[in-house]
Amino acid sequence: MHSKTGAAALGSMSGRARIHNFGAGPAVLPLSVVEECRDALPNLSQSGFGLLEVSHRSPTFQNVVDSAMARVRRTLSVPEDYTVLFLQGGASLQFYMTALNLLRPGEQADYLVTGGWSQKALKEAKRVGDAQAIWDDSVNGFRSVPQVGEYAVRDDAVYLHYTSNNTLYGTQFHHLPDSEGKLLLLDASSDIAGVPCDIAAHDLIYAGAQKNLGPSGVTLVILSPRALSRVGDDLPTMLDYNVHASKGSLFNTPNTFGIFVLDRVFNWLEENGGLEGSIARNQEKSGLLYAELDKTDFWRPHADEGSRSVMNVTWLIHDDALEPVFLAEAEAAGMGGLKGHRSVGGIRASLYNGCQLDSVQALISFMHQFESNHR
Ligand SMILES: Cc1ncc(COP(=O)(O)O)c(C=O)c1O
């Protein structure tokens, strides 16, 4: 089931061969998807038009959008009456757009602040209404996510917003937060299609594609009818979910390349066991890595055990002077993208859908060797 990373394929013509890429995003894609992109560049689906040169109004591209939408719905079990959009501006634009569309001035919105991205989402929502953190773990270095019962949604809140996976700190929700009947909003940028997610239990989900779904520049947004019906009138055109929904994500020129790649990634997922296959692979990869980290106190995993992420594994080395050595030796051994985010430091291995088991095995045997050399 696991295709190889293609370490020896593509890219060996000039410079180094493909590395084991643990970058946090844009991130490694399945090699077969990269090859499909290459093949479509001069001529997309035998249309005569190249992938980068085809009109978004053409039947050829409409087929791509339709296919991508259908695959998203199938793979993620999106309820029929939910709306699927492919937007631009990244998850960062959604921080503001969600609030602008769902909140009126003075109305309340509650946020679970579990890392830098939810802090940013909250900051943007404050521009629109009375947005507040009802749980914030910054004083503890964002090592955990809250359990149900550790926060209370305000009676008049319109929605509860959370970030399912905290890309920077390597923590993740393994349960559904309780929005107490309010709309439930989710930033799923770094674990969409990589972990179980009950779409029907949410009202708005957004995710930048560049980790689990494709390249940067396309953002998947999924809305419930309840959320869409709250969208206010007379919003700036490009920030209005109803505008994009009424035009099938083709109100203006979309990221045609990004939508093509997203369709191919979902096709790859479907050919490899669907969401269940992806969940099982991500559990296996992260399970192996955490087991290695837990073996000795040479390594210091960052996240508390019950909140550990299967997508971004973060850790320190007992002697922080060894961290640059680790990164340099890993790079020389063909492993890249392992430097922790600048706000956290240490090491981070991102194990998104495109990251194959053989990459994780290579990392673990490197760690083994590193530990015995530097103990
Ligand atoms: C959880 C999460 N939310 C939001 C963002 C910001 O995404 P973008 O760069 O697409 O705006 C990121 C990027 O890493 C992320 O991991």
The ligand as an ORCA input file, in Angstrom:
! r2SCAN-3c Opt
* xyz 0 1
  C      -3.637     25.098     11.807
  C      -3.247     26.168     10.830
  N      -4.097     27.190     10.618
  C      -3.794     28.175      9.761
  C      -2.587     28.203      9.081
  C      -2.283     29.345      8.148
  O      -2.458     28.876      6.872
  P      -2.186     29.765      5.577
  O      -0.708     29.950      5.492
  O      -2.747     28.904      4.493
  O      -2.912     31.033      5.715
  C      -1.685     27.155      9.265
  C      -0.401     27.141      8.534
  O       0.517     26.408      8.821
  C      -2.025     26.124     10.175
  O      -1.188     25.110     10.403
*
